[in-house]
Amino acid sequence: MADDTGSVPYSFEFVPPPPDLAQYVNALYKLTYHDAIDEVLPAYSAQLLVSAGPAGMADFGNGLVESYRYASMLGPLTTAHRVTMDEPTAIYGASISVYGWAALTGLPALESSNRHIDAVSGLGAEAGQAALALGRKSSRLSDTEVFDQLADIVRSRAEPLPPGHGQLIDATFRWLTSDFNPLIDDLYASLPYSERQVQRLVKQFFGLPPTRLKRQYRALRAAVILSDPNVSDSARDMVYAAFYDQAHLIREVKQFTGRTPRLLEPGRVTLASTTLKAEHSGSGAAMNEAAE
């Protein structure tokens, strides 16, 4: 993490996905660790990761576990988690959207969240082996070549979801972005399913039931706003009004970002503050709208 002098032992490069993959991928990126790190990442979108370097460690609440070497999938994250890396390395990744996770892996988010999944289990034999091969040779390729091949791997698995499933994902995002505290009855009313079916399908695709999903997005949106040096006073007031009191705000933001609002203040550069930038995550649209 950044020290008091502003030194940061890692760097990010983000690039937008190819237009034909925009529904499946939020962003492509290169994360370079210049030194060992011990950091906290927020609840975040699913990831496809490739690297020629050492496998990193993550703690999803039950102790540190190692990621798979060369290529792995990281399931959708529903809580903040600790990550460590013992030596410098470069990791290339694709931030996978909610739609993309279902389409590329077929794995229910409820069962695959907050854990590493080997590339073959996540992507199938052909695409998984291609990801492993890309990880092994990634240090010998240019960034553009790695990004292009990552995109090709995603493209080889990208098949549209059934219309009803896509409709549910879109409706859930519209509901989440409609207000800091959207009413669950509004979500039910927007979909041609029973309340029980909506609960089941939201958990299947998002990994959380609607009430907890609302809490996660509210906390992440609050964190984005509070970490933005250019946000308006009215937007900050909107954040404070969305929580019962300051203790509630601190507790919720810390649960889903791993940091208190004070540690997300503008000027503090961390993995959490970088990954929370709106354009880099699956909830980017929600965060941008909240900050305006």
Buried (B, 14 or more C-beta within 10 A) or exposed (E): BBEEEEEBBBEBEBEEBBEEBEBBBBBBBBBBBEEEBEBBBBBBBBBBBBBBBBBBBBBBEEEEEEBBBBBBBBBBBBBBBBBBBEEBBBBBBBBBBBBBBBBBBBBBBBEBBBBBBBBBBBBBEEBBBBBBBBBBBBEEBEBEEBBEBBBBBBBBBBEEBEEEBBBBBEBBBBBBBBBBEBEBEEBBEBBEBEEEEBBBBBBBBBBBBBEBBBBBBBBBBBBBBBBBEEBEEEBBEBBEEBBEEEEEBBBBBBBBBBBBBEBBEEEBBBBBBBBBBBEBBBBBBBBBEBBE
